[in-house]
């Protein structure tokens, strides 16, 4: 049973401070429950108050009926039970009800500045106002920590992913990721996947080229899921590189640490071959010939290290468009341990 509110009306001249002294557990009806309560009273006493009725009229009718009425309980739509006490001991005080309603409205208005709606993180920190991330702030969503720069752009994320049911999607937030700098073919890409305990909202989204989001980045997420399924410890450190004031990242860098071994992924969100200069010399010729043959672009580079921090394998992913207009992906694997480089 929910709280029982006693509709205990005192004489109009009795102020709220006196009421508190006379009844320590007295609770007034919440203003939002008033209309529902009046409708319930009309059913009991067979008179109509209506949502637009004035309080003085309702007061007089209640007084008249109360002379014969015995105590009753009224159950509101939200399940709250209100006791109508012995009319011989109480009377209606509309002034107290008006003061309660006014106090509630003032409290509600002071919660936000006019026109502003905010969101708070796991720790109660406001990280978003009117749909925009707060600049120069750090916030935590589902245990994952994020940081914004002076423009409110996400510049880093530290996460400990875990297998989870896919969190609900937020297509509105996804559609707004990148703002005016969003490009045709972009998607709202989740920094931490929704099925890796990532939040669905704007605090976990950046504008990603769909070829990155649905291919290269997705393959990295699959690597993470495989490691988690094997019971391994996984942590993520993610950084975003922007060009000037753009809200769309150019480069996304993710360091995935699995049981003490690091793998670093670099994603080119522009697919303009800006990562070509990062290809290790040992595989540069092979990569160059593959680019010429396919007419493609380097979409990502994956570098794997051993526990001592030595580079062991580099995988260069190349995305290109086939003659049928479909996007394809090929890769060049560069072995730094003395093996062969395989296209």
Steps between C-alpha positions, in 0.01 A plus 500: 500500500626847416519788746170597659445875479263639761279767346495683833362847439525753778324831539610769254656709776729213607840542332733220388734539799214433743398201292847351531483528878155343522569208263861396458430251222252720307557508123314726261368369169758550223378765251524257208260268681235768562299455179492124541393539864216737412372258239497219754312720748234570238437128470465462877287807572313508166603848395723622220802716569668476156861581424418868462294541817597773740610398845248715688207321331648160570561604862135588560371178342741285697397671825132439429545133419747447784229553759364153422816338362698241690876437452585353160807400303557624144749325272657725234608386153864471613400267784523759779234451770350810660299483822206739534479541878210563735341829385429594858871533569624669185415769249610603151788745466550605135771753594732226621445306179574807288823565694605137451431519125688829464797362692513195275493710182781726624712197592442347157592822317822538698618154392606629159556840350221588262519294181780273622483125546801318638624145540719367777750216495545201732627731774244780465728727296321707235664409170238614248278809473239541227648207309854642498790349693644731765849631405807412705327238708552139600206267538427132552236290324454133590841513668675632186680835539491775238661842462402801288706792373418873506254450211314217669649238264580157639879470497555184704335199658623241746288190516487151641264326260292205602254278324146629550159492335495764229399831661206683338584701189458879477448577129441870568837540670667292231350721230639814664856374558748736335253786474560729204827320423328168442558366148284302262552134582582569866336318787483556872768252605502368856840546662434201726263255334149473640554126550825575684318704767523825305244776550257567213497881521708791372754462779622181330468605135715661231441541128660204318519422132270201452786305338695537824209448737359191332827339395836586655368620837254211511783252446686651794188457714482137393862452612404647839197269532712197418748593774220552752340169406833333578490653848782747436536841665440781249541877531467777241667838461349701215609837361351724232692738274312794348584751229470858627148562629325207329268287712583197287818309591763435233683219678381258769768321700413205722741314726356165599682327785427130539665326795788745489554492121430814297345529156470848350240577233510816290188583298502759218153656518564692176637205299747732328813287541632724776611181680733403216795665674446273801549177305822327620777507244510120484160490332484835329556371145234232537250751632577746223450241227170389656377858507587546134338172399171565685482879490413480868588683820655389826206489739685370808829372634520242779825449690547211740766494773637233728511529879837675482359766269667375181305539175422155361236543227356791303177459302417768243135498391416647160144587398411536134200505268457212256376529142151418624501801733528289816755579772765236556782461745838334470798495730877485505654316798854601592685252723772665712632173639674391180205347316365592157279797419173371359260710292 
